[in-house]
Amino acid sequence: MSELKDFGRMFRLDGKVALVTGGSRGLGLHAATAFLLAGAEKVIISARKNEGPQGIDQAVEKLNKLNVSGKAVGIAANVADTEDIARLVKKVEETDGKLDILVCNAGATWGGPFEPTPDWSSKKVLDLNVRGVFNLARLFAPLLAKAGTRQDPSRIIIVSSTAGVTVPHVGDHGTIMYSVSKAAAHHMSRQLAVELGPRNITTNTIAPGFFPSKLANGLIELLGGEEELKDWNPRKRLGEPEDIAGVMVYLASPAGSYVNGEDICIDGGVRYAQGRQSKL
């Protein structure tokens, strides 16, 4: 028999403070919910707006109705703006003094034909998906290092996409710069794994496939709708909230403490079923 230390707490986040950018809806909200259910003491969600059906306030209200000991708070910030990130860091430092888990989930996309691509769209995508992620890691590194130890490092989890490892859409609905930005996110996690590992901070990437959401629903319809995409997937379904929750908790918990610089695709294996998505 192997002696496994504290196996009952292997997937627990008790006492942890987490920040999830883009946490008011979709994949970010799935992650925030999972962290609280796994015992996190506090989950900070960040998005650009407090108000509205997709804003921070409604998400915080929902999260604080969970029957758990932890709490959710919201801080509005545009994480494509370096000054706004610095303000976010200062706020977390004032209220908590440390950060255990940073989830870089906020992202932007744009699709359209190749030659008429407006330059502003590329700037928008790269500023949020690449520069923003780099600056989040860079400016939060001192607070993450303060919380991490050799046995229990702090975590950075970058939410990328399977578009970072495939060529999913070209032509009239091409997403070239989005795919490029996600490929950059994959390689950034490898760079940060080596840069920050000695400071007791691990960095990993998750790459979701199609999860029904506000961001993905338009493209899902262009590709034939949910039923057709389910039929093409080796698992015969699209992504569900629990799929994101499980991987997020794994990477953030003691179970993932020695995982560093890895990419985990969450797509049911559909990226290997070549041909379907390139029809666009």
N, C-alpha and C positions, 0 to 999 in steps of 0.2 A: 504493500500500500504506500502511495506517495503521501507525503505530508504537505498539504496545501494550506498555506497560511490565510486565515480570514476568508475562506471561500464564500461564506455567506454574505460578505460585503464586496465581493469582486465586481459586481455591477451596480454598486451604490455610489452616490455622490454626496453623502451627508457632509454638511458644513461647507460645501463649495459655493463660490460666487461665480456666476456665468454671465457673459454678455453675448447676445445674439443680435447681429445687425440684420435689418430686414425681417425682424421677428414678429411683426404684427399680423402676418398672414402666411399662408402656404407652408413651404418647407421650414422656414424659420419658426413659425408658430408650432409646428410639430416638434421641433427640437426643444423649444422652450418648455412645452408641456411635458415632454419626456424627462427633462432635467428635474423639474419640480417633482414629478412622480417618483424619480429615482432618489429623492431626498435632498436635492440642492437647497441650501439655505436661502439663496436669493438668485433670481434670474432677472437681469436687466435686458429689456428689449428696446431696440433702437430702430427708428424709421424716420422718414422726413416729416411726417405730420402726426400731430396728436389726435386731431378730430377726424370724423368721417367713418364710413363703414369698413375701411381698410386701415384706419389709423391706430395709433398706439393705445389710446384710451380704451377702446372696445376690447382689444386683446388683453390688456392688463386686467380689466374687469372679469373676463372669462377665466383667465388663469388663476385669479385670486378666489374663484369659486371652487377650485379643486380642493378636495378634502385632504390637504397636506399641511405640513408644518412650515414649509418655505413660503416665500412671497415673491410676487412679481412687481417690478417697477418699470416705468418707461422714461426714456430720455430722447427727445427729438434731436436728430442730427442728420446732416447730409454727409455721408462718409466718402463722397467723392471730393469733399472740400477738406484740405489739410487743417485749416484753422478750426473747422467744426470738430474734426477728430481730436485735436488738442484740447478743445473745450470738453469733449466727452471724457477724455482721459482724466482731466482735472476734476471733473465731477465724481468719477468713480474713486479717484484717490481720496477726495474729501469725505465721501460717504462710507467707503469700505477699506481703503488703505491697501488693497491687494486685488488681484483678479486671478482666478484659478483656470477659467475656461473662456476662450475667445472664439466665437463662431463667426467667421466672415461669410455671411450669407447674402447680403444685399447685392443685387446685380441688375444689369441693364442689358437689353437685347435690341437688335434692329435687323430687319430683313428686307430685301429688295434686290432688283437687278444690279449686276456688277458695275457697269460703266457709269450709270447716273448716281451712284452712291454719294450722298452728300457728306462732306467732310465732318460736319457737326455730329453726324451719327457715329462715326468712328471715334471721335474725341469723347463723346458721351460714354460709349461702351468701354473704352480703354481706361478712362478716368476712374470709373467705378469698379470695374472688374479686375483691374491690374494695379494702377496707382493707388487706389483706395485700399486694396487689400495689403499692399506693401506698407503703406503708411499706418494702417491699423496695427500691423505686427510691430513695426518699428517704434511707434509711440507708446504702445501698451507693453512693450518688452520689459521695462523696469518693474511694473506692477506684477506681471506674470512671473518674472524671476524671483520676486519677493515671496511669492506663494509656493513656488516649486521646490522639491527636494529630489535627491537622487532616486529614492524609492517611489516617490509620488510626484512626478513632474507636472507642471502646468501644461495646458493643452491649447494649441491653435488648430482649429478645424476649418479648412477652406472648402466652401461649397462650390464645386466646379460643375461640370456637365460631361456626359459622354461625348458631346460635341468637341471636347478637348482632345479626344483620342480617335475620332472618326472624321470623315468629310460628309456631314449629313445632308446639307442643303446648298445647292448651287442653282443658277438660273434665275427665274423671275422672283423666287422667294429665297434667294441665297442669304446665308448668315455667316459670311466669311470672317468678318472682323469679330463677331461674337465667338466663333469657333477658335480663332486665333487667341482671343483674350482668355478663353478657358484652357487652352493649351499652355499659355503663360502661367495660369494659376497652378496647373499641375507641376510645372517645373519650379515655380516659386516655392512650393511646399518642400521640394527636395533641397533647394538652396537654404531655406530657413531651418530645415531639419539639422543641417550641418552647422549653420551659424549659431543657432539658439540651443541646440542639444546640450552643449557644455554648461549652459545657464539653467539647466533643468526645465526646459520647455520643449515639448515635442510638437511637430507640425505634420499634419496629414490632410489629405484631400478626399472628399467623397464626390463622386460623379454620378448624379442621378440621370436616369433616362426619363421617360415621360411619366409625370405625375400630374393628373388633372389639377389645374390651378389657373389663376387669372393670367399668369405669364405664358402658360403652355397651351391653353385651350384653343386659341386661334390657329396655331400650327397643327394641333391635333385634328381640327376640322379640315384643314387644307390637305392633310395626309389621308383623309377618308373617314375620319371619325374614330371614336373610341373602340367600337366593335371590330373594325378592320385592324387597328393597331394591336388589339388583344389577340386576334387570330394569328398575326405575324409573330408575336412574341413566343419564344420557347416555353414560357411559363403560362401563356394564355391569359394574361391579365396585365394591367398597367400597375404603376406603383401606388402603394397605399401608405397612409400616415405611419403605420407601425413599422414599415420597412425603413423609413428615415429614422424613426425613434430608436430602433434597435441598434443601428450602426452608430448613431450619435452617442448613445449611452456607452456602447462598447469602447469607442475611442476616448471618451472623457473619463471613464472609470478606471479602477485599478486593473481591470482585465486588459486594457490597452496601453499600459504604462511603458512597455518596451517596443511599441510600434511607432516608428518614426520615419517620415519621408515617403509614406506609402499612398497609393491611390486605390480607392475602393469604388468600383462601379456598382451602382444599384439600378439595374435595368432588366433583370431577368435573363440576361444573356443575349438580348436582341442585337447588340452591336456586332455579334458574330454572324447574324443572319443577313449577310450583305445584299445590297441591291434595292431593298424596299424604300428606304428613306431617300436615296439618291434620285428617285423618280422626279422630284421637284427640280 
